[in-house]
Amino acid sequence: MNRLLPAPTARLRFREMTPADLDDMAALLGDPEVMTFYPAPKTRDESVEWIERMQERYAIDGHGLWLVETHGGEFVGDCGITWQSYNETPVREIGYHVRRGLQGRGLATEAALACLELVRDEFAPTLLTAIIHPDNTASRRVAEHLGMTHIADDHAHPWIVRTVMGVTVEPQPSN
Ligand SMILES: CC(C)(COP(=O)(O)OP(=O)(O)OC[C@H]1O[C@@H](n2cnc3c(N)ncnc32)[C@H](O)[C@@H]1OP(=O)(O)O)[C@@H](O)C(=O)NCCC(=O)NCCS
């Protein structure tokens, strides 16, 4: 599988996460505030599994959640594209987590826009989704900045009805 990577942005660059990122990823995924809309913050062992799962996704799908850092190498979080499903329909989904100290500066939107452009280059025309906890307003705002609108409700989740945001990503018009 061709391993993909979004282009760098004004403030951010992407790379595949590795076991050497465990301290940063465990701090991110273990932060109760970042994980408000998950069942619980992740333990260090669960963060090990998270990194392993992403490494499998890079190898099998060519994409996953990538590690996001500043051009100076400061850890920001993760952002990328994974296969998910809603109402049993498989879809590509964009995901993002930004560490608490760097939230509110437009970094998730900036990273997500780079991922959208990668989807456009590689897969368009295609549906891109963000499957969101109904109370996760920040995540919904990022999705709206990508041009997504509320396209469905996911009833396949065991205990919440999730909001499915989506946009059809069209190919770049050729000149
Ligand atoms: C969602 C998340 C990645 C956004 O990161 P960020 O870098 O702060 O995002 P941005 O600065 O690009 O934009 C955030 C938007 O949400 C809004 N926002 C932030 N916190 C908010 C809150 N508590 N309530 C309402 N809106 C909020 C901001 O005002 C901004 O909207 P605007 O551009 O219209 O003003 C970050 O909040 C996060 O890591 N959350 C926890 C992880 C998560 O839930 N991820 C999504 C599920 S995969």
The ligand as a Tripos MOL2 file, in Angstrom:
@<TRIPOS>MOLECULE
LIG
   48    50     1     0     0
SMALL
NO_CHARGES

@<TRIPOS>ATOM
      1 C1        -11.7020   19.1760   18.7240 C.3       1 LIG1
      2 C2        -10.2770   19.7250   18.9030 C.3       1 LIG1
      3 C3         -9.2860   18.8280   18.1740 C.3       1 LIG1
      4 C4        -10.2240   21.1400   18.3220 C.3       1 LIG1
      5 O1         -8.8580   21.5870   18.4020 O.3       1 LIG1
      6 P1         -8.4610   23.1360   18.2420 P.3       1 LIG1
      7 O2         -7.0580   23.2050   17.7360 O.co2     1 LIG1
      8 O3         -8.7880   23.8460   19.4920 O.co2     1 LIG1
      9 O4         -9.4680   23.5500   17.0860 O.3       1 LIG1
     10 P2         -9.5600   24.9390   16.3030 P.3       1 LIG1
     11 O5         -8.8650   26.0000   17.0970 O.co2     1 LIG1
     12 O6         -9.1030   24.6820   14.9050 O.co2     1 LIG1
     13 O7        -11.1290   25.2010   16.2260 O.3       1 LIG1
     14 C5        -11.9320   24.8870   17.3330 C.3       1 LIG1
     15 C6        -13.3140   25.4570   17.1140 C.3       1 LIG1
     16 O8        -14.1340   24.9830   18.1780 O.3       1 LIG1
     17 C7        -14.5570   26.0690   19.0020 C.3       1 LIG1
     18 N1        -14.4950   25.5710   20.3690 N.ar      1 LIG1
     19 C8        -13.4000   25.1950   21.0670 C.ar      1 LIG1
     20 N2        -13.7520   24.7680   22.2710 N.ar      1 LIG1
     21 C9        -15.0870   24.8820   22.3350 C.ar      1 LIG1
     22 C10       -16.0600   24.5950   23.3190 C.ar      1 LIG1
     23 N3        -15.7160   24.0980   24.5050 N.pl3     1 LIG1
     24 N4        -17.3670   24.8310   23.0380 N.ar      1 LIG1
     25 C11       -17.7280   25.3470   21.8390 C.ar      1 LIG1
     26 N5        -16.8520   25.6010   20.8630 N.ar      1 LIG1
     27 C12       -15.5600   25.3870   21.1120 C.ar      1 LIG1
     28 C13       -13.5910   27.1860   18.7040 C.3       1 LIG1
     29 O9        -14.1630   28.4360   18.9770 O.3       1 LIG1
     30 C14       -13.3310   26.9700   17.2170 C.3       1 LIG1
     31 O10       -14.4350   27.3890   16.4530 O.3       1 LIG1
     32 P3        -14.3700   28.7450   15.5890 P.3       1 LIG1
     33 O11       -13.2120   28.5830   14.6520 O.co2     1 LIG1
     34 O12       -15.6770   28.7880   14.9050 O.co2     1 LIG1
     35 O13       -14.1320   29.8490   16.5600 O.co2     1 LIG1
     36 C15        -9.8700   19.8190   20.3970 C.3       1 LIG1
     37 O14       -10.8740   20.5340   21.0880 O.3       1 LIG1
     38 C16        -9.6690   18.4680   21.0160 C.2       1 LIG1
     39 O15        -8.5800   17.9030   20.9810 O.2       1 LIG1
     40 N6        -10.7490   17.9150   21.6110 N.am      1 LIG1
     41 C17       -10.6590   16.6430   22.2510 C.3       1 LIG1
     42 C18       -10.5110   15.4880   21.2530 C.3       1 LIG1
     43 C19       -11.7640   15.3100   20.4020 C.2       1 LIG1
     44 O16       -12.8710   15.3740   20.9080 O.2       1 LIG1
     45 N7        -11.5440   15.0910   19.1150 N.am      1 LIG1
     46 C20       -12.6160   14.8830   18.1720 C.3       1 LIG1
     47 C21       -13.0880   13.4930   18.1620 C.3       1 LIG1
     48 S1        -12.0370   12.4540   17.1680 S.3       1 LIG1
@<TRIPOS>BOND
     1     1     2 1
     2     2     3 1
     3     2     4 1
     4     2    36 1
     5     4     5 1
     6     5     6 1
     7     6     7 2
     8     6     8 1
     9     6     9 1
    10     9    10 1
    11    10    11 2
    12    10    12 1
    13    10    13 1
    14    13    14 1
    15    14    15 1
    16    15    16 1
    17    15    30 1
    18    16    17 1
    19    17    18 1
    20    17    28 1
    21    18    19 ar
    22    18    27 ar
    23    19    20 ar
    24    20    21 ar
    25    21    22 ar
    26    21    27 ar
    27    22    23 1
    28    22    24 ar
    29    24    25 ar
    30    25    26 ar
    31    26    27 ar
    32    28    29 1
    33    28    30 1
    34    30    31 1
    35    31    32 1
    36    32    33 2
    37    32    34 1
    38    32    35 1
    39    36    37 1
    40    36    38 1
    41    38    39 2
    42    38    40 1
    43    40    41 1
    44    41    42 1
    45    42    43 1
    46    43    44 2
    47    43    45 1
    48    45    46 1
    49    46    47 1
    50    47    48 1
@<TRIPOS>SUBSTRUCTURE
     1 LIG1         1 GROUP 0 **** ****
